Amino acid sequence: MGTHKHLILLVDDDKNFREILSLKLKNLGLDIIEAESGKEALEKLETINSDLVLLDLQMPLMNGVETLMKIKTDSKFPKVKVVFLTNYGEAKEEFKNIDKIFAKDLGAMSYINKSEDLNTIVAEIEKIIHG
């Protein structure tokens, strides 16, 4: 039997960031499905069995917090793990004080700062996936 290949749903409205991070994670042997909005993420979660959702906080129409609340309150997604992504240095006022404790209080596993070095971001994701 082969080892389980992890499936990650990467949700970010920043196409460049999404594509670069997706490529980096695919190079590690991870399966990546991309979504550019919270609405699209919810639609994709209906059809895939994701191990982890990497969810941008700052998106138009439905932000990451709203998307997480929909995931956590929908019985179709009982075990979906979510990690917030955001550009802390450029965060809008309502997200300036968010941290890992707040993320966990909302139901996310953790919080990753997108302004970190890409290798640091990938290492953090690997740590979350592999426990």
C-alpha positions in Angstrom: 0.0 0.0 0.0 1.2 3.5 -0.8 1.5 6.3 1.6 -1.4 8.8 1.8 -0.8 11.8 -0.4 -2.1 14.9 1.4 -4.6 17.1 -0.4 -4.6 20.8 0.4 -7.1 23.4 -0.6 -5.3 26.7 -1.1 -7.7 29.7 -0.9 -6.3 33.1 -1.8 -7.5 35.9 -4.0 -3.9 36.9 -4.8 -3.3 34.8 -7.9 0.5 35.2 -7.9 0.9 34.2 -4.3 -1.5 31.2 -4.8 0.4 30.0 -7.9 3.9 30.3 -6.3 2.9 28.6 -3.1 1.0 25.9 -4.9 4.0 25.1 -7.1 6.3 25.0 -4.1 3.9 22.6 -2.2 3.4 20.4 -5.3 7.2 20.1 -5.5 7.0 18.5 -2.1 4.6 15.8 -3.4 1.4 17.4 -2.0 -1.8 17.6 -4.0 -3.0 21.2 -4.3 -6.4 22.5 -5.3 -6.7 26.2 -5.7 -9.7 28.5 -5.0 -9.7 32.3 -5.3 -12.6 33.0 -3.0 -14.4 31.8 0.1 -17.4 30.9 -2.0 -15.3 28.8 -4.4 -13.6 27.1 -1.5 -16.9 26.0 0.0 -18.0 24.7 -3.4 -14.8 22.7 -3.8 -15.0 21.3 -0.3 -18.3 19.8 -1.4 -16.5 17.6 -3.9 -13.0 16.9 -2.4 -11.7 15.3 0.8 -9.2 17.9 1.8 -6.6 17.3 4.6 -6.0 21.0 5.1 -7.4 24.3 4.0 -5.0 27.2 3.8 -7.3 30.2 4.0 -6.5 33.8 3.3 -8.1 36.2 5.8 -8.4 39.2 3.5 -10.6 38.4 0.5 -13.4 40.3 -1.1 -17.1 39.3 -0.6 -16.5 36.6 1.9 -13.3 37.0 4.1 -11.4 34.1 5.7 -13.2 34.4 9.1 -16.6 34.2 7.4 -15.5 31.3 5.3 -14.2 29.5 8.4 -17.4 30.0 10.2 -19.3 28.4 7.3 -16.9 25.5 7.3 -17.2 24.9 11.0 -21.0 25.2 11.2 -21.6 22.9 8.2 -22.0 19.2 9.1 -20.6 18.2 5.7 -17.2 19.4 6.8 -16.8 17.9 10.3 -13.0 17.3 10.3 -11.7 19.9 7.9 -8.5 21.5 9.3 -8.0 25.2 8.5 -5.0 27.4 8.8 -5.2 31.2 8.2 -2.9 33.0 5.8 -2.5 36.7 5.7 -0.1 39.5 5.1 0.1 40.8 8.6 2.1 43.9 7.7 -0.5 45.0 5.3 -3.5 43.7 7.2 -6.7 45.8 7.4 -7.4 47.3 10.8 -9.8 44.5 11.8 -7.1 41.9 11.4 -4.1 43.8 12.9 -4.2 42.0 16.2 -5.0 38.5 15.0 -2.6 35.9 16.2 -2.4 32.1 16.7 -4.5 32.2 19.8 -7.3 34.1 18.1 -7.1 31.9 15.1 -7.5 28.8 17.4 -10.4 30.5 19.2 -12.1 30.9 15.8 -11.6 27.2 15.1 -8.5 27.4 12.9 -5.4 25.3 13.7 -2.9 28.1 13.2 -2.0 31.3 11.5 0.7 31.8 8.9 2.1 35.2 7.9 2.3 35.4 4.1 5.0 38.1 4.3 7.4 35.5 5.7 10.0 33.9 3.5 8.4 31.3 1.2 10.6 28.5 2.6 9.4 29.5 6.2 5.8 29.3 5.1 6.3 25.9 3.5 8.1 24.6 6.6 5.2 25.8 8.8 2.7 24.0 6.5 4.8 20.8 6.5 4.9 20.9 10.3 1.1 21.2 10.5 0.5 18.4 8.0 3.0 16.0 9.5 1.9 16.7 13.1 
